[in-house]
Amino acid sequence: MGGLDSAGFTGQAPDVQGQVSVKNVFAILLAGGEGTRLQPLTKYRAKPAVPFGGIYRLIDFTLSNCINSDVRKVGVLMQTKSTSLNRHLHLGWNVYRPELGEFIFPIHPTLSRDGDLFHGTADAVFQNLRLIEGDITEVVILAADHIYKMDYSAMVRHHRAHGAATTVAVIEVDCAQARHFGIVQTDPQGRIVNFEEKPPRTEPAPDRPGKALASMGVYVFNREILLDVLSPAAMTAGDLDFGRNILPKLIHAHRVMAYDFVDENKKLSVYWRDVGTIDAFYEANMDLVGVDPIFNLYDLAWPLHTYHPPAPPAKFVFAEDHPGGRCGKAVDSIVSPGCIVSGGRVQRCVLSPRVYVHSWAQVEDSVLMDDVSVGRHCRIRRAIIDKGVAIPPRTEIGYDLERDRKLFTVTDSGIVVISKYTQVPSAAGVVCLAPTDPAPPKT
């Protein structure tokens, strides 16, 4: 690489704003995660395609980071159960201009030893090295199923300014939680001198009492370095994963730098989530309905992009002010387009597009995905109901967990999950002691 110029960068030409251009940076999103710990939400879809926050999919947050970072060459590496992810990319992410050298496209396994699957994060990129050609100078490798806001162009500038071969984004975690992450150790200049994947115990980082530096799974590689470390010999030797295999060897042969995560979410606490379990997914959704959520969906300076179906506005109907009357309302909730709350009550919920809550139903502390229908007099709490599920009238969910376990998935913390395509029997719940319908018109 070139020497440092007067701006502190490594000989790269600045763009018109005086910043180093990232137009020759290629982003690879690893979107093949099966998300086994997120079952049954990943029973029919890849983890990055799981709906989140009403209108989004998990992959939208990483892709939005790319757009907001002006990274406009993007490949999405898929694996199994990719139908809904393919559809989402086609419908919502045709935003780049190919004639200007911009693109986003899905990539499927082609050279795998079994002709079907990638065998690790490094193997996934190795199978697609043919894409890293032409004027590409750096490759940014990203997980497609994490929730956070990050300017990748700032990380690329840091990478170039420090003459790095590879740069790893890091975040502070409690030492007690370090066993869940890849942990890095750095020298005073920020160069990584050790990398250990999920160590049983770790010492605090210098000048960070009780804290360790964890890899976020966000890497910047110089193109030539990446082509070198992902050689056929390395793959044959079993170096199939960046965290377990590639980085521990790379730090001894090249300059590998750490980059402290700069959170564009602009809250007091740093936000980066891998919603890898049902409980983590549920809690991240519930945070969004708070008065001051940790993750800010409403920051116009960092827009979050997704596919917006042609749905009508949400509607709330019936306000009968008499005993036994019905009132359609939602409080402390996210309500997406196309929803109709028809004489039911929704509290602390996330409603995805076209959810229908019928008269006298009560839904609390729950996540309802697209096209869910909740019948009359239902009572639902602490539940995640996947797309298209119809809940029969007078069904109770979340009130008798032993009964729910016989029919659905229930986590240790008591979250009831009803997967896509589930036919919920009328016998699933006991009859609620709700008032008898006064024969109102069908809603």
C-alpha positions as CSV (number, residue, x, y, z in Angstrom):
1,M,0.0,0.0,0.0
2,G,1.1,3.6,-0.5
3,G,2.6,5.7,2.2
4,L,0.5,8.1,4.4
5,D,-0.4,11.3,2.7
6,S,-0.9,14.7,4.4
7,A,-4.6,13.7,5.2
8,G,-3.4,10.7,7.1
9,F,-4.6,8.2,4.5
10,T,-2.6,5.7,2.5
11,G,-2.4,7.2,-1.0
12,Q,-6.1,6.7,-1.9
13,A,-7.7,9.4,-4.0
14,P,-10.3,11.4,-2.0
15,D,-13.8,11.9,-3.4
16,V,-15.5,15.3,-3.8
17,Q,-16.3,15.6,-0.1
18,G,-12.6,15.1,0.9
19,Q,-13.3,11.6,2.1
20,V,-11.6,8.6,0.7
21,S,-13.8,7.0,-1.9
22,V,-15.3,3.6,-1.3
23,K,-16.6,3.1,-4.8
24,N,-14.2,0.2,-5.3
25,V,-15.1,-1.6,-2.1
26,F,-17.1,-4.9,-2.5
27,A,-19.3,-6.0,0.4
28,I,-20.1,-9.7,0.8
29,L,-23.0,-10.5,3.1
30,L,-23.0,-14.0,4.6
31,A,-26.7,-14.8,4.5
32,G,-26.6,-18.6,4.6
33,G,-27.2,-18.9,8.3
34,E,-29.8,-21.6,9.2
35,G,-30.5,-20.1,12.6
36,T,-31.1,-23.4,14.4
37,R,-31.5,-21.6,17.7
38,L,-34.2,-19.4,16.2
39,Q,-36.4,-22.4,15.3
40,P,-39.3,-22.5,14.5
41,L,-39.0,-19.1,12.9
42,T,-36.3,-20.4,10.6
43,K,-38.1,-23.7,9.8
44,Y,-39.0,-22.4,6.3
45,R,-36.6,-19.4,5.8
46,A,-33.0,-18.5,6.3
47,K,-32.3,-16.4,9.4
48,P,-31.6,-13.2,7.5
49,A,-35.1,-13.4,6.1
50,V,-36.8,-13.5,9.5
51,P,-39.2,-10.5,9.9
52,F,-38.4,-8.0,12.6
53,G,-39.9,-4.8,13.9
54,G,-43.1,-5.0,11.9
55,I,-42.0,-4.1,8.4
56,Y,-38.3,-5.2,8.2
57,R,-36.3,-8.4,7.6
58,L,-33.1,-9.0,9.6
59,I,-31.0,-8.5,6.4
60,D,-32.4,-5.0,5.9
61,F,-30.2,-3.6,8.7
62,T,-26.9,-4.7,7.1
63,L,-28.0,-3.7,3.7
64,S,-29.1,-0.3,5.0
65,N,-25.7,0.1,6.5
66,C,-24.2,-0.5,3.0
67,I,-26.4,2.1,1.4
68,N,-25.8,4.7,4.1
69,S,-22.0,4.0,3.9
70,D,-22.1,4.5,0.1
71,V,-20.9,0.9,-0.5
72,R,-22.7,0.1,-3.7
73,K,-21.2,-3.2,-4.8
74,V,-22.9,-6.0,-2.8
75,G,-23.1,-9.7,-3.1
76,V,-25.4,-11.7,-0.8
77,L,-24.2,-15.3,-0.2
78,M,-27.1,-17.6,0.3
79,Q,-27.4,-21.3,1.2
80,T,-30.6,-23.2,2.1
81,K,-34.2,-22.1,2.4
82,S,-33.5,-18.9,0.4
83,T,-36.8,-18.5,-1.4
84,S,-38.2,-15.7,0.8
85,L,-34.8,-14.0,1.0
86,N,-34.5,-14.1,-2.8
87,R,-38.1,-12.6,-3.1
88,H,-37.3,-9.9,-0.6
89,L,-34.1,-8.8,-2.4
90,H,-36.0,-8.7,-5.7
91,L,-38.9,-6.7,-4.4
92,G,-37.2,-4.3,-2.1
93,W,-33.5,-4.0,-3.0
94,N,-33.4,-3.2,-6.7
95,V,-32.1,0.2,-5.8
96,Y,-28.6,0.2,-7.4
97,R,-27.6,1.4,-10.9
98,P,-25.7,-1.3,-12.8
99,E,-24.8,1.2,-15.5
100,L,-22.8,3.1,-12.8
101,G,-21.0,0.0,-11.6
102,E,-23.4,-0.5,-8.7
103,F,-25.1,-3.8,-8.0
104,I,-26.7,-6.1,-5.4
105,F,-27.3,-9.7,-6.3
106,P,-27.8,-13.1,-4.6
107,I,-25.1,-15.8,-4.8
108,H,-25.7,-19.5,-4.3
109,P,-23.2,-22.3,-3.8
110,T,-21.6,-23.5,-7.0
111,L,-18.3,-25.2,-6.2
112,S,-19.0,-26.9,-2.9
113,R,-17.6,-30.4,-2.4
114,D,-21.1,-31.8,-2.0
115,G,-22.5,-29.5,-4.6
116,D,-24.9,-28.0,-2.1
117,L,-23.6,-26.2,0.9
118,F,-21.0,-23.8,2.1
119,H,-18.8,-25.3,4.8
120,G,-17.9,-22.2,6.7
121,T,-17.7,-18.4,6.3
122,A,-14.3,-18.6,4.6
123,D,-15.4,-21.4,2.4
124,A,-18.4,-19.4,1.3
125,V,-16.2,-16.6,0.1
126,F,-13.6,-19.0,-1.4
127,Q,-16.3,-20.5,-3.6
128,N,-17.0,-17.0,-5.0
129,L,-13.5,-15.5,-5.4
130,R,-14.3,-15.0,-9.1
131,L,-16.5,-12.1,-8.1
132,I,-13.6,-10.2,-6.6
133,E,-12.1,-8.9,-9.8
134,G,-11.7,-5.8,-11.8
135,D,-11.1,-2.6,-9.8
136,I,-12.0,-4.0,-6.4
137,T,-9.5,-2.7,-3.8
138,E,-11.0,-4.0,-0.5
139,V,-13.6,-6.5,0.5
140,V,-15.9,-6.0,3.4
141,I,-17.3,-9.2,4.9
142,L,-20.5,-8.9,6.9
143,A,-23.0,-11.1,8.7
144,A,-26.5,-10.5,7.2
145,D,-28.5,-11.2,10.4
146,H,-27.2,-8.7,13.0
147,I,-29.1,-5.6,14.1
148,Y,-27.0,-2.4,14.3
149,K,-26.1,0.8,12.6
150,M,-22.5,1.2,11.3
151,D,-20.7,3.4,8.7
152,Y,-18.5,0.9,6.9
153,S,-16.8,3.7,5.0
154,A,-15.3,5.0,8.2
155,M,-13.9,1.5,8.9
156,V,-12.4,1.4,5.5
157,R,-10.8,4.8,6.0
158,H,-9.3,3.5,9.3
159,H,-8.1,0.4,7.6
160,R,-6.3,2.4,4.9
161,A,-4.9,5.0,7.3
162,H,-3.2,2.3,9.4
163,G,-1.8,0.4,6.4
164,A,-3.6,-2.7,7.4
165,A,-3.9,-6.0,5.5
166,T,-7.1,-6.8,7.4
167,T,-9.2,-4.9,9.9
168,V,-11.6,-6.4,12.4
169,A,-14.5,-4.4,14.0
170,V,-14.6,-4.9,17.7
171,I,-17.0,-4.1,20.5
172,E,-16.6,-4.1,24.3
173,V,-18.3,-7.0,26.1
174,D,-18.2,-8.1,29.8
175,C,-15.5,-10.6,30.4
176,A,-18.1,-13.0,31.8
177,Q,-19.8,-13.0,28.4
178,A,-16.6,-13.4,26.4
179,R,-17.1,-17.2,25.9
180,H,-19.8,-16.4,23.4
181,F,-17.6,-14.4,21.1
182,G,-14.3,-14.3,19.2
183,I,-12.0,-12.3,21.5
184,V,-9.1,-10.2,20.3
185,Q,-6.1,-8.8,22.2
186,T,-4.4,-5.7,20.9
187,D,-1.1,-3.8,21.4
188,P,-1.2,0.0,22.3
189,Q,-1.4,0.9,18.6
190,G,-4.5,-1.2,18.1
191,R,-2.8,-4.0,16.2
192,I,-4.3,-7.4,16.9
193,V,-1.8,-9.7,18.5
194,N,-4.1,-12.6,19.5
195,F,-7.5,-13.9,18.4
196,E,-9.3,-16.7,20.2
197,E,-12.7,-18.0,19.2
198,K,-15.1,-18.4,22.2
199,P,-12.4,-18.8,25.0
200,P,-13.6,-20.4,28.2
201,R,-12.2,-17.4,30.1
202,T,-10.4,-14.2,29.2
203,E,-8.5,-11.4,30.8
204,P,-9.8,-7.7,30.6
205,A,-8.4,-5.6,27.8
206,P,-5.8,-3.0,28.9
207,D,-7.4,0.2,30.3
208,R,-10.9,-1.5,30.0
209,P,-11.7,-2.9,33.5
210,G,-13.9,-5.9,33.3
211,K,-14.2,-5.7,29.5
212,A,-12.9,-7.7,26.6
213,L,-12.8,-6.8,22.9
214,A,-15.1,-9.1,20.9
215,S,-15.2,-9.4,17.1
216,M,-18.4,-8.3,15.5
217,G,-17.9,-10.5,12.5
218,V,-17.2,-7.4,10.3
219,Y,-14.0,-7.6,8.4
220,V,-12.1,-5.4,5.8
221,F,-9.6,-7.3,3.7
222,N,-7.2,-6.0,1.1
223,R,-8.2,-7.8,-2.1
224,E,-4.7,-9.4,-2.6
225,I,-4.6,-10.6,1.0
226,L,-8.0,-12.2,0.8
227,L,-7.1,-14.0,-2.4
228,D,-3.9,-15.2,-0.8
229,V,-5.4,-16.5,2.5
230,L,-8.3,-18.2,0.7
231,S,-6.2,-20.4,-1.4
232,P,-7.2,-24.0,-2.5
233,A,-4.5,-25.3,-0.2
234,A,-6.0,-23.4,2.8
235,M,-9.4,-24.8,2.0
236,T,-8.0,-28.3,1.7
237,A,-6.3,-28.0,5.0
238,G,-9.7,-27.2,6.6
239,D,-9.4,-23.4,7.1
240,L,-13.1,-23.0,6.4
241,D,-14.0,-20.2,8.9
242,F,-12.6,-16.7,9.4
243,G,-12.9,-16.7,13.2
244,R,-11.6,-20.2,13.9
245,N,-9.1,-20.6,11.1
246,I,-8.1,-17.6,9.0
247,L,-7.7,-14.7,11.5
248,P,-5.6,-16.6,14.1
249,K,-3.0,-17.4,11.4
250,L,-3.2,-14.1,9.6
251,I,-2.3,-11.9,12.6
252,H,1.2,-13.5,12.7
253,A,1.9,-12.9,9.1
254,H,0.3,-9.5,8.3
255,R,-0.8,-6.2,10.0
256,V,-4.3,-6.9,11.3
257,M,-5.9,-3.9,13.1
258,A,-8.9,-3.6,15.4
259,Y,-11.5,-1.0,14.7
260,D,-13.7,0.2,17.7
261,F,-17.3,0.1,16.7
262,V,-18.8,3.6,16.2
263,D,-22.5,3.3,16.7
264,E,-24.6,5.4,14.3
265,N,-27.6,4.6,16.5
266,K,-26.5,7.6,18.6
267,K,-27.8,6.4,21.9
268,L,-26.1,6.4,25.3
269,S,-25.6,2.6,25.1
270,V,-24.0,0.9,22.2
271,Y,-26.5,-1.3,20.2
272,W,-25.4,-4.4,18.3
273,R,-27.6,-7.5,18.5
274,D,-27.3,-11.0,17.2
275,V,-30.8,-12.2,17.8
276,G,-29.8,-15.8,17.6
277,T,-32.4,-17.2,20.1
278,I,-36.1,-16.8,20.4
279,D,-35.8,-15.0,23.7
280,A,-33.2,-12.5,22.2
281,F,-35.5,-12.0,19.2
282,Y,-38.5,-11.4,21.4
283,E,-36.7,-8.9,23.7
284,A,-35.3,-6.9,20.7
285,N,-38.8,-6.6,19.3
286,M,-40.3,-5.6,22.7
287,D,-37.6,-2.9,23.1
288,L,-39.0,-1.2,20.0
289,V,-42.5,-0.5,21.5
290,G,-41.1,1.4,24.5
291,V,-41.4,5.1,24.9
292,D,-37.6,5.6,24.3
293,P,-36.4,2.4,22.6
294,I,-32.7,1.6,22.6
295,F,-32.7,1.0,18.8
296,N,-34.0,4.0,17.0
297,L,-36.1,3.3,13.9
298,Y,-37.0,6.9,13.4
299,D,-33.7,8.6,12.7
300,L,-34.0,10.2,9.3
301,A,-30.3,10.7,9.1
302,W,-29.8,7.0,9.0
303,P,-32.8,5.6,7.0
304,L,-33.6,2.0,7.2
305,H,-34.7,0.6,3.9
306,T,-37.0,-2.4,3.2
307,Y,-39.7,-3.6,0.8
308,H,-43.0,-1.7,1.3
309,P,-45.9,-3.8,0.0
310,P,-48.9,-1.8,-1.4
311,A,-50.9,-2.0,1.8
312,P,-53.5,0.5,2.9
313,P,-53.1,2.5,6.1
314,A,-53.8,0.9,9.4
315,K,-57.3,1.2,10.8
316,F,-58.9,1.0,14.2
317,V,-62.7,0.6,14.3
318,F,-65.5,0.4,16.9
319,A,-65.7,2.6,19.9
320,E,-68.8,1.3,21.7
321,D,-69.1,3.1,25.0
322,H,-71.3,0.7,27.0
323,P,-70.8,-2.4,29.1
324,G,-69.7,-5.3,26.9
325,G,-69.1,-3.0,24.0
326,R,-66.1,-3.3,21.8
327,C,-63.3,-0.8,21.2
328,G,-60.6,-1.1,18.6
329,K,-57.3,0.3,19.9
330,A,-53.6,-0.3,20.2
331,V,-51.3,1.3,22.8
332,D,-47.6,1.1,23.3
333,S,-47.4,-0.8,20.0
334,I,-46.0,-0.8,16.5
335,V,-48.8,-1.1,14.0
336,S,-47.8,-1.7,10.3
337,P,-49.7,-0.8,7.2
338,G,-52.7,-2.8,6.3
339,C,-53.6,-3.8,9.9
340,I,-57.2,-3.6,11.1
341,V,-57.9,-3.6,14.8
342,S,-61.6,-4.2,14.7
343,G,-63.0,-3.9,18.2
344,G,-60.1,-5.6,19.9
345,R,-57.4,-4.4,22.2
346,V,-53.6,-4.5,21.4
347,Q,-51.0,-3.5,24.0
348,R,-47.2,-3.6,23.9
349,C,-47.2,-5.5,20.6
350,V,-45.5,-5.5,17.2
351,L,-48.0,-6.0,14.4
352,S,-46.6,-6.7,10.9
353,P,-48.5,-5.8,7.8
354,R,-52.2,-6.9,7.3
355,V,-52.7,-8.3,10.8
356,Y,-56.4,-8.5,11.7
357,V,-57.5,-8.4,15.3
358,H,-61.3,-9.1,15.6
359,S,-63.8,-7.9,18.2
360,W,-63.2,-8.4,21.9
361,A,-59.8,-10.0,21.3
362,Q,-57.0,-9.0,23.7
363,V,-53.3,-9.3,22.5
364,E,-50.5,-8.3,24.9
365,D,-46.7,-8.3,24.8
366,S,-46.7,-10.2,21.5
367,V,-45.2,-10.2,18.0
368,L,-47.7,-10.9,15.2
369,M,-46.2,-11.3,11.7
370,D,-47.8,-10.7,8.3
371,D,-51.4,-11.7,7.7
372,V,-52.1,-13.1,11.1
373,S,-55.7,-13.2,12.0
374,V,-56.9,-13.2,15.7
375,G,-60.4,-14.4,16.2
376,R,-63.1,-12.9,18.4
377,H,-62.7,-13.2,22.2
378,C,-59.1,-14.5,21.9
379,R,-56.6,-13.8,24.7
380,I,-53.0,-13.9,23.7
381,R,-49.9,-12.8,25.7
382,R,-46.1,-13.2,25.4
383,A,-46.4,-14.9,22.0
384,I,-44.7,-14.8,18.6
385,I,-47.1,-15.8,15.8
386,D,-45.6,-16.4,12.4
387,K,-47.0,-15.3,9.0
388,G,-50.4,-16.3,7.9
389,V,-51.6,-18.1,11.1
390,A,-55.3,-17.9,11.9
391,I,-56.2,-18.0,15.6
392,P,-59.7,-19.4,16.0
393,P,-62.2,-17.5,18.2
394,R,-62.0,-17.8,21.9
395,T,-58.5,-19.3,21.9
396,E,-56.1,-18.6,24.8
397,I,-52.4,-18.6,24.2
398,G,-49.8,-17.8,26.8
399,Y,-52.0,-18.5,29.8
400,D,-51.6,-22.2,30.2
401,L,-48.0,-23.0,29.1
402,E,-48.3,-26.7,29.8
403,R,-51.2,-26.9,27.3
404,D,-49.3,-24.6,24.9
405,R,-46.2,-26.9,25.0
406,K,-48.3,-29.8,23.6
407,L,-49.2,-27.8,20.5
408,F,-46.5,-25.1,20.0
409,T,-42.9,-24.2,20.8
410,V,-42.5,-22.6,24.3
411,T,-39.2,-21.3,25.5
412,D,-37.8,-21.7,29.0
413,S,-38.8,-18.1,29.7
414,G,-42.4,-18.7,28.6
415,I,-42.5,-17.2,25.1
416,V,-45.0,-19.2,23.0
417,V,-44.0,-19.5,19.3
418,I,-46.5,-20.6,16.6
419,S,-44.7,-21.4,13.4
420,K,-45.8,-20.6,9.8
421,Y,-48.4,-22.9,8.3
422,T,-49.6,-24.1,11.7
423,Q,-53.3,-25.0,11.8
424,V,-54.3,-23.9,15.3
425,P,-57.2,-26.1,16.4
426,S,-60.2,-24.6,18.1
427,A,-59.5,-26.8,21.1
428,A,-56.2,-25.1,21.7
429,G,-57.7,-22.8,24.2
430,V,-60.3,-22.9,26.9
431,V,-63.5,-20.9,26.4
432,C,-62.9,-17.4,27.7
433,L,-65.4,-15.9,30.1
434,A,-66.1,-13.1,27.7
435,P,-69.6,-11.6,27.2
436,T,-71.8,-13.2,24.6
437,D,-71.7,-11.5,21.2
438,P,-74.7,-9.2,20.9
439,A,-75.0,-10.4,17.3
440,P,-73.1,-7.4,15.8
441,P,-72.4,-7.3,12.0
442,K,-69.5,-9.4,10.9
443,T,-66.2,-7.6,11.1
